[in-house]
Amino acid sequence: MRNNPKMKLAKDPSTSAEVLEMLSEDIDFHVRWDVARNPSTSAAVLDRLSGDAEYRIRRDIAYHSNTSESTLEKLSEDPKWIVRHYVAENMNTPISVLEKLRLDEEEYVRKSADANLSIRWFAANLRCALCLSTDFNVRQENKWSTAF
């Protein structure tokens, strides 16, 4: 299994988008799972894979940085709580989805949504405070900052 050439390709960040797209349709769920975890996998491929029967694939798509907001919204209603948990942890999840996940039946999901919203609130307020600082040097150093 570990020497499977398809799995090696699916894991490799330098694999082309076309090859990752082909591999995303492989019958072996391990290959599809590696595609879902590959940092170079496109939002379109992740969206297609988000309907996979294997929850581990959906879970890793929920946390992937390339996952689109619409896919995250769809995964926020996944029957597996662990998938919803990872949606709640993804910093690209829309605030409206996080607000909904704050009411989830599963405590881990609710706590993750609350934490994500808190981080965003803190970052926004810190950015505001830095921009409004009376210290000219602080304002100049932070006027270009998009890290938050």
N, C-alpha and C positions, 0 to 999 in steps of 0.2 A: 504494500500500500504506500509506504513512504517513498518508494522509488518511482511512483507513478509520474510519468512525464507531464501529463495534463495538470496534475496538482502543482508541480513545480512551476509551470507556466502561469497557472491561476494565482499563485502566490507572488510572482515576480512583478514589482511595481513598474518595470520597464516593458512589460507585455503590452502590445498594441491594443487599442480600444476594440478593433475588429475581432481579435483573437479572444479577448475577454468576453465579448458579446457571444461568440460561438460557444465558449466554455460555460457560459451561464445557462446553457440549455443541455448540458451534459446529463446523462442518466445517473451518474454517480453523484450522490449528494455531497460528498467530500469535495469534489471539484467545484460544485456550485457554491459551497460554503467558503472555499478559499477565494473565489471570485468576489463574494460578498465582503470579505475582509481585506481585499486588495485596495490600498489607498488610491489607486489610479482608476478604479471602476467608476464609470460615468453614472450620473443621476438617472439616466434613462434605463440603464441595465439594472441598477438597484431597484428602480420602480417595478420593473418586470419581475425581478426576483422576490419582491416583497409579498407576492402571492404564493410563494413556495409552501408546500405542505410541512416542510421541516422547520420547526420553530427556531432552531439555532441559527438558521440563515436569516430569518426575519429579525431575530434579536440583534444580530450583528449589523444588519442594515439599519435598524433603529438607532444605533450609536454611530454610524458612519458619518464622517464630516461632509460627504458629497450627497447625502440623501436630501431630496427636495422637501420643501415644506408640505406639499400635497401628499407625498408618500408618508411623511411623519404623521400627518393628520390621519391618514388611513390606518397606519400601524397603532395609533393611539386607541383604537377600538379592537385590537387583537384579543382573542380569547385567553392567550397566555399572559399572565401578569408580568413575567420577566421581560417580555417584549415591550409592554407599556412602561415598565420601569426604565428601560433604556431610552425610550422616546422621551420620558420625563427628564433624563439626564443630558440629552443632546442639546447643546447650546444653540442649535439652529431651529429648534422646535418653536413654532409661533406661540406667542404669549396666550392667545385665545385657547390653544390646545393645552398649555400648561394649566391654565385656570380650570379647564374641564378635568384634567388629571388630578388636581387638588382634591377632587370629590370622589376619586376612584375607591372601589371597595377594598383594595389591597393597600395596607399601610405603607409598604415600601414605595409604592408608586406615589402615594400622596406626599410622603416625606421628600422624595426626589424632586417632585414638581415644586414643592415649597422651597427647597434648597436652590433650585435653578432660578426661580423667580427672585429669591433673596439676593443671589449673586448679581443678577441683572440690575436689580434696584440699587444695590451698593455701588456697582460699577458706574451706573448712570449718575448717581449722586456724587461720587468721587470726581468724575469727569466735570460735572457742574462746578464743584468746589474748586477744582484746579483752574478752570477757566475764569472763575470769578475772583480768584485770589487777588489780593491787593499787592502782592509781590510781582513785579513786572517779569522777573526772571522765571518764576514758576509759570506764569501765563505763556511766555514765549516758548518755554520748553514743552508745554503740553498742548499748544494750539493745534499741532499737527497730529497729535496722538489719536489713533483709532484702535488702540489695543484693548479698549474696554468696550 
